[in-house]
Amino acid sequence: MAKTPEIRAEKGAAKDADRHNLGDPVADAAKWVRALTTKRVSDLFKTEKGLEGHWKQVQQEVVRGNKHFFATKTEPGGYNDGGKTSPEGKKMIAFIADAVVGAAKGSKIDFPLQEMKFNSDMAWLKIEKVAGKVKVKSTPGTKK
C-alpha cells in the first residue's frame, strides 16, 4: 500500500515520536500509524532473541488501531451487521502490513511463522523467513 497523503505528511512527527507512547489512533490515525511503523516496526527483526517481545508490542498497538477502525452497525430489530473495518482503517492496516513485510525483507535473521491479527473482515498477516527468503502466506485484503 502506497503512503496516503495523510501518512506521508506525518514523516517529521514520526521521527520525533516516543516509541513507548505512540499516540492515539482515535486522535490522529495517520500520525499513529506513521509513528508505529517508524519507531516499532523498523526494529522488529533486529535480533532473533528480541523478535517475540517486539512482535507482541507491535500486535498490542495494532489491537488499539483495530478497535478504532472497526465498527458495527445496528440493523432494524436490534441485529448488527457483524462489523466492518472503515476504508481509512483498511488503508492504515495495509500500510502496517507492508511495513512489516519490508522490515522482514531487510532483516538479517530467519524467523518462524509469525501472525499479526487484524479485524475479522481482514486477513491476518502471516509471514516467515527461511534460508534468507521471506514467505508471506497472507496479508490484509486476501481473506479467504
Backbone as CSV, one residue per row, in Angstrom:
resi,resn,N_x,N_y,N_z,CA_x,CA_y,CA_z,C_x,C_y,C_z
1,MET,0.862,-1.176,0.000,0.000,0.000,0.000,0.900,1.228,0.000
2,ALA,0.690,2.100,-0.950,1.450,3.345,-1.009,1.044,4.249,0.145
3,LYS,1.939,5.112,0.520,1.621,6.071,1.577,0.518,7.001,1.088
4,THR,-0.508,7.146,1.906,-1.542,8.120,1.590,-0.963,9.503,1.876
5,PRO,-1.557,10.557,1.340,-1.056,11.903,1.645,-1.028,12.174,3.157
6,GLU,-2.018,11.624,3.874,-2.068,11.826,5.326,-0.878,11.153,6.015
7,ILE,-0.553,9.948,5.600,0.590,9.227,6.186,1.891,9.918,5.807
8,ARG,2.008,10.311,4.552,3.219,10.986,4.071,3.474,12.269,4.865
9,ALA,2.433,12.987,5.198,2.567,14.266,5.906,3.091,14.104,7.331
10,GLU,3.038,12.916,7.879,3.441,12.702,9.272,4.888,12.236,9.440
11,LYS,5.686,12.333,8.393,7.072,11.864,8.455,7.855,12.542,9.576
12,GLY,7.775,13.838,9.669,8.507,14.576,10.700,8.043,14.214,12.098
13,ALA,6.741,14.103,12.281,6.196,13.754,13.597,6.635,12.357,14.008
14,ALA,6.742,11.452,13.047,7.142,10.075,13.359,8.577,10.023,13.861
15,LYS,9.440,10.831,13.293,10.838,10.848,13.727,10.955,11.304,15.180
16,ASP,10.071,12.188,15.603,10.102,12.718,16.966,9.254,11.912,17.944
17,ALA,8.562,10.901,17.465,7.632,10.126,18.305,8.379,9.334,19.372
18,ASP,7.701,9.110,20.479,8.203,8.283,21.568,7.773,6.847,21.284
19,ARG,8.730,5.949,21.129,8.401,4.567,20.743,7.559,3.852,21.783
20,HIS,7.547,4.351,23.024,6.757,3.728,24.080,5.419,4.435,24.300
21,ASN,5.187,5.511,23.585,3.924,6.238,23.666,3.655,6.823,22.277
22,LEU,3.079,6.002,21.421,2.940,6.354,20.006,1.759,7.260,19.693
23,GLY,1.032,7.658,20.675,-0.144,8.468,20.412,-1.378,7.593,20.298
24,ASP,-2.441,8.203,19.881,-3.739,7.546,19.881,-4.298,7.481,18.463
25,PRO,-4.637,6.288,17.985,-5.203,6.195,16.639,-6.529,6.944,16.503
26,VAL,-7.234,7.129,17.595,-8.506,7.857,17.547,-8.248,9.340,17.286
27,ALA,-7.227,9.884,17.919,-6.924,11.311,17.781,-6.370,11.642,16.394
28,ASP,-5.459,10.807,15.890,-4.845,11.055,14.586,-4.291,9.740,14.050
29,ALA,-5.083,9.055,13.267,-4.720,7.725,12.786,-3.450,7.745,11.940
30,ALA,-3.305,8.730,11.072,-2.121,8.786,10.202,-0.855,9.011,11.024
31,LYS,-0.924,9.878,11.987,0.235,10.144,12.854,0.592,8.887,13.647
32,TRP,-0.407,8.205,14.168,-0.199,6.974,14.940,0.435,5.893,14.074
33,VAL,-0.103,5.658,12.876,0.423,4.581,12.025,1.841,4.902,11.557
34,ARG,2.113,6.145,11.282,3.480,6.516,10.846,4.463,6.347,11.996
35,ALA,4.071,6.734,13.207,4.943,6.537,14.365,5.161,5.053,14.636
36,LEU,4.102,4.261,14.536,4.206,2.817,14.756,5.185,2.181,13.770
37,THR,5.056,2.510,12.510,5.915,1.876,11.508,7.339,2.423,11.564
38,THR,7.506,3.661,11.942,8.845,4.255,12.014,9.585,3.830,13.277
39,LYS,8.902,3.825,14.407,9.571,3.585,15.687,9.515,2.146,16.173
40,ARG,8.551,1.364,15.736,8.399,-0.004,16.237,8.645,-1.058,15.163
41,VAL,7.969,-0.947,14.049,8.094,-1.968,13.011,9.521,-2.009,12.474
42,SER,10.147,-0.873,12.368,11.502,-0.844,11.824,12.492,-1.639,12.686
43,ASP,12.182,-1.834,13.968,13.056,-2.580,14.879,12.631,-4.027,15.100
44,LEU,11.562,-4.453,14.461,11.014,-5.784,14.721,12.025,-6.910,14.557
45,PHE,12.774,-6.889,13.494,13.612,-8.028,13.131,15.100,-7.774,13.367
46,LYS,15.413,-6.914,14.330,16.827,-6.608,14.611,17.562,-7.820,15.167
47,THR,16.928,-8.524,16.123,17.569,-9.705,16.717,16.548,-10.827,16.841
48,GLU,17.031,-12.037,16.682,16.157,-13.199,16.829,15.623,-13.286,18.250
49,LYS,16.475,-12.983,19.215,16.094,-13.058,20.626,14.989,-12.041,20.970
50,GLY,15.017,-10.871,20.365,14.047,-9.832,20.678,12.769,-9.885,19.870
51,LEU,12.713,-10.754,18.861,11.557,-10.774,17.960,10.241,-11.029,18.684
52,GLU,10.196,-12.021,19.547,8.933,-12.370,20.208,8.362,-11.188,20.995
53,GLY,9.185,-10.550,21.792,8.711,-9.419,22.589,8.322,-8.225,21.748
54,HIS,9.124,-7.916,20.735,8.798,-6.788,19.866,7.535,-7.067,19.062
55,TRP,7.373,-8.320,18.625,6.162,-8.682,17.869,4.925,-8.449,18.734
56,LYS,4.988,-8.876,20.006,3.852,-8.691,20.918,3.533,-7.215,21.108
57,GLN,4.563,-6.385,21.217,4.342,-4.951,21.401,3.684,-4.325,20.170
58,VAL,4.124,-4.724,18.994,3.502,-4.204,17.773,2.068,-4.696,17.682
59,GLN,1.838,-5.970,18.013,0.471,-6.515,17.981,-0.433,-5.747,18.931
60,GLN,0.059,-5.377,20.113,-0.746,-4.598,21.063,-1.145,-3.253,20.463
61,GLU,-0.230,-2.618,19.769,-0.553,-1.355,19.113,-1.578,-1.575,18.004
62,VAL,-1.405,-2.639,17.248,-2.347,-2.951,16.162,-3.746,-3.173,16.729
63,VAL,-3.846,-3.828,17.867,-5.156,-4.049,18.502,-5.811,-2.708,18.823
64,ARG,-5.019,-1.741,19.292,-5.578,-0.395,19.550,-6.170,0.188,18.265
65,GLY,-5.441,0.057,17.173,-5.943,0.553,15.889,-7.154,-0.225,15.418
66,ASN,-7.100,-1.555,15.578,-8.235,-2.390,15.175,-9.515,-1.924,15.850
67,LYS,-9.434,-1.648,17.139,-10.627,-1.215,17.889,-11.171,0.096,17.349
68,HIS,-10.286,0.970,16.938,-10.722,2.261,16.402,-11.327,2.117,15.006
69,PHE,-10.722,1.288,14.170,-11.124,1.194,12.771,-12.317,0.283,12.523
70,PHE,-12.722,-0.499,13.505,-13.782,-1.491,13.328,-15.051,-1.020,14.027
71,ALA,-16.161,-1.062,13.334,-17.430,-0.638,13.931,-18.560,-1.539,13.443
72,THR,-19.520,-1.731,14.315,-20.722,-2.469,13.932,-21.860,-1.481,13.751
73,LYS,-22.780,-1.842,12.894,-23.949,-1.013,12.623,-25.175,-1.808,13.065
74,THR,-26.021,-1.191,13.857,-27.226,-1.866,14.321,-28.299,-1.785,13.242
75,GLU,-28.835,-2.938,12.922,-29.872,-3.062,11.907,-31.241,-3.042,12.595
76,PRO,-32.312,-2.866,11.816,-33.644,-2.943,12.406,-33.846,-4.287,13.119
77,GLY,-34.542,-4.244,14.216,-34.779,-5.452,15.001,-33.672,-5.714,16.011
78,GLY,-32.691,-4.799,16.094,-31.625,-4.940,17.073,-30.449,-5.787,16.633
79,TYR,-30.489,-6.283,15.421,-29.371,-7.083,14.925,-28.256,-6.154,14.447
80,ASN,-27.017,-6.660,14.469,-25.946,-5.839,13.917,-25.371,-6.504,12.673
81,ASP,-24.607,-5.740,11.934,-24.072,-6.228,10.655,-22.801,-7.069,10.801
82,GLY,-22.378,-7.330,12.020,-21.164,-8.117,12.241,-19.904,-7.274,12.282
83,GLY,-20.000,-6.067,11.825,-18.882,-5.137,11.884,-18.064,-5.085,10.616
84,LYS,-17.465,-3.932,10.416,-16.635,-3.698,9.235,-15.508,-2.757,9.603
85,THR,-14.395,-2.944,8.922,-13.268,-2.024,9.048,-13.536,-0.838,8.135
86,SER,-13.316,0.352,8.648,-13.540,1.558,7.849,-12.568,1.605,6.671
87,PRO,-12.919,2.344,5.621,-11.985,2.493,4.495,-10.634,3.058,4.941
88,GLU,-10.660,4.041,5.843,-9.415,4.588,6.378,-8.625,3.489,7.090
89,GLY,-9.314,2.693,7.888,-8.671,1.607,8.616,-8.024,0.595,7.692
90,LYS,-8.697,0.268,6.608,-8.127,-0.682,5.645,-6.817,-0.159,5.064
91,LYS,-6.765,1.130,4.778,-5.530,1.737,4.264,-4.427,1.697,5.318
92,MET,-4.775,2.031,6.551,-3.783,2.049,7.620,-3.264,0.644,7.920
93,ILE,-4.162,-0.322,7.954,-3.779,-1.709,8.221,-2.886,-2.234,7.098
94,ALA,-3.235,-1.948,5.862,-2.406,-2.384,4.736,-1.023,-1.749,4.809
95,PHE,-0.952,-0.497,5.227,0.331,0.190,5.355,1.185,-0.474,6.433
96,ILE,0.580,-0.815,7.557,1.309,-1.508,8.625,1.836,-2.845,8.119
97,ALA,0.982,-3.627,7.474,1.391,-4.938,6.969,2.535,-4.807,5.972
98,ASP,2.446,-3.851,5.077,3.520,-3.637,4.105,4.820,-3.241,4.793
99,ALA,4.727,-2.439,5.847,5.923,-2.041,6.589,6.569,-3.243,7.270
100,VAL,5.753,-4.143,7.807,6.280,-5.357,8.439,6.988,-6.220,7.394
101,VAL,6.373,-6.397,6.243,6.994,-7.194,5.178,8.306,-6.544,4.737
102,GLY,8.316,-5.241,4.589,9.538,-4.537,4.198,10.647,-4.699,5.229
103,ALA,10.284,-4.601,6.506,11.277,-4.783,7.569,11.816,-6.206,7.562
104,ALA,10.955,-7.183,7.310,11.391,-8.584,7.256,12.363,-8.801,6.098
105,LYS,12.064,-8.223,4.959,12.943,-8.378,3.797,14.312,-7.764,4.046
106,GLY,14.357,-6.706,4.829,15.621,-6.032,5.120,16.386,-6.626,6.293
107,SER,15.811,-7.617,6.943,16.449,-8.181,8.138,17.505,-9.217,7.765
108,LYS,18.385,-9.454,8.712,19.452,-10.432,8.511,19.142,-11.761,9.192
109,ILE,18.012,-11.847,9.883,17.689,-13.061,10.633,16.575,-13.849,9.955
110,ASP,16.617,-15.150,10.123,15.499,-16.010,9.747,14.579,-16.096,10.960
111,PHE,13.285,-16.333,10.713,12.344,-16.465,11.819,11.192,-17.371,11.409
112,PRO,10.591,-18.039,12.419,9.455,-18.926,12.125,8.201,-18.108,11.827
113,LEU,7.152,-18.803,11.433,5.884,-18.159,11.096,5.420,-17.233,12.210
114,GLN,5.127,-16.010,11.842,4.575,-15.001,12.741,3.213,-14.597,12.187
115,GLU,2.258,-14.365,13.076,0.917,-13.955,12.654,0.529,-12.664,13.352
116,MET,0.141,-11.680,12.573,-0.359,-10.425,13.127,-1.855,-10.376,12.859
117,LYS,-2.618,-10.234,13.925,-4.078,-10.297,13.831,-4.662,-8.919,13.557
118,PHE,-5.506,-8.882,12.542,-6.234,-7.669,12.214,-7.715,-7.941,12.434
119,ASN,-8.578,-7.084,11.961,-10.015,-7.230,12.193,-10.587,-8.454,11.487
120,SER,-11.764,-8.877,11.945,-12.368,-10.117,11.448,-12.736,-10.069,9.966
121,ASP,-12.856,-8.883,9.397,-13.176,-8.788,7.969,-11.920,-8.629,7.109
122,MET,-10.771,-8.817,7.728,-9.498,-8.706,7.007,-8.615,-9.903,7.347
123,ALA,-7.819,-10.313,6.388,-6.892,-11.420,6.638,-5.805,-10.977,7.608
124,TRP,-5.245,-11.942,8.288,-4.089,-11.682,9.142,-2.848,-11.631,8.266
125,LEU,-1.823,-10.977,8.772,-0.519,-11.042,8.138,0.163,-12.295,8.669
126,LYS,0.567,-13.181,7.770,1.284,-14.404,8.136,2.578,-14.401,7.338
127,ILE,3.694,-14.406,8.068,4.990,-14.212,7.424,6.060,-15.027,8.133
128,GLU,7.014,-15.505,7.367,8.173,-16.196,7.922,9.365,-15.927,7.020
129,LYS,10.549,-16.175,7.561,11.765,-16.032,6.759,12.603,-17.280,6.981
130,VAL,12.801,-18.027,5.911,13.516,-19.294,5.961,14.634,-19.249,4.923
131,ALA,15.828,-19.580,5.364,17.006,-19.596,4.483,17.151,-18.275,3.731
132,GLY,16.869,-17.175,4.444,17.031,-15.854,3.867,15.914,-15.392,2.956
133,LYS,14.871,-16.211,2.789,13.749,-15.841,1.907,12.501,-15.560,2.735
134,VAL,11.908,-14.407,2.501,10.663,-14.043,3.171,9.508,-14.711,2.437
135,LYS,8.660,-15.375,3.213,7.467,-16.009,2.652,6.252,-15.370,3.313
136,VAL,5.433,-14.708,2.514,4.210,-14.084,3.004,3.069,-15.024,2.658
137,LYS,2.436,-15.577,3.688,1.366,-16.562,3.478,0.001,-15.897,3.330
138,SER,-0.182,-14.749,3.960,-1.396,-13.944,3.747,-1.143,-12.533,4.220
139,THR,-1.897,-11.615,3.666,-1.845,-10.211,4.064,-3.263,-9.682,4.123
140,PRO,-3.474,-8.572,4.838,-4.824,-7.991,4.869,-5.336,-7.728,3.460
141,GLY,-6.576,-8.067,3.250,-7.163,-7.900,1.930,-7.205,-9.202,1.142
142,THR,-6.559,-10.245,1.694,-6.557,-11.530,0.987,-7.308,-12.580,1.792
143,LYS,-8.288,-12.136,2.584,-9.042,-13.068,3.425,-9.700,-14.119,2.562
144,LYS,-9.575,-15.347,2.995,-10.130,-16.469,2.235,-11.436,-16.898,2.828
